[in-house]
Amino acid sequence: MTMRLYGTKISPYYARIWLQAQLKRLPLTLVEGSAEDVIPEAMKRRNPIGKIPFLEDGDQMFFESEVICEYLEDRFPIPPLLPTDPFARSHARLLTRILDLYVLQPTHRLAPQIRAPQRDEALIARGFEDVARGLEHLASFLKPGPYAMGAKPSLADCALATGLWYFPRILVRLRPDYALPGEGPVGVYWRFICTAPVFAPSIDEMTEAHVAFRRELDKKLAAGR
Ligand SMILES: N[C@@H](CCC(=O)N[C@@H](CS)C(=O)NCC(=O)O)C(=O)O
């Protein structure tokens, strides 16, 4: 039965599943587009949350990126992308949770400021502080490497690679000189991931998709003026 993954590579939530699928060589068909594009009226009943990514596996639908990653891990355990030791498994999940709650969520709260008629500078300053704190939390829990959990890639890397690629692209719209801090464990980790097999070409593909998305968006905005 066909497995279809709906969403876009510029979404860190979609891209983490896409990376997992590549690392595990899963037979996944990608249906690419924004939530608007890939959730037609007919599908809204089956996707009441209305967000991408979602996975269709035969008759079943799966929602929420981490739930989808865990489902795929259960369904296709080989090669494993979670350690076998329970403590190490929980550590891998913690890294993803820290990224989602303390880096990506404050980033999403800042996104509406990009096009706000009048920016709330105090809110923006607080958001940047929150993200910086989230990155410090990540730094505290990253293993010595080179991957997030040590010698081998894991689900944590799928989330971190795509999340660390994504969030500076939002923040730089508010502070043009913003860059992921190069020093410290997160910077070292990011530089490694940009050279790692599977991760490096995927990051290039996400960047290309993002450039195309921005070009289209700028065209639409210019036409609406
Ligand atoms: N917690 C969700 C987040 C998914 C999410 O925020 N998706 C965004 C794209 S990055 C979306 O579908 N936005 C469209 C909308 O909310 O209408 C997950 O992990 O899958």
The ligand as an ORCA input file, in Angstrom:
! r2SCAN-3c Opt
* xyz 0 1
  N       3.025     20.595     15.837
  C       2.891     20.431     14.403
  C       3.254     21.731     13.715
  C       2.888     21.733     12.245
  C       2.821     23.132     11.675
  O       2.918     24.153     12.382
  N       2.645     23.197     10.341
  C       2.503     24.465      9.660
  C       3.547     24.563      8.529
  S       5.191     24.624      9.184
  C       1.136     24.543      8.991
  O       0.595     23.570      8.526
  N       0.587     25.751      8.929
  C      -0.618     25.994      8.172
  C      -1.785     26.357      9.041
  O      -1.636     26.372     10.280
  O      -2.842     26.620      8.452
  C       3.799     19.276     13.936
  O       4.764     18.969     14.635
  O       3.500     18.648     12.908
*
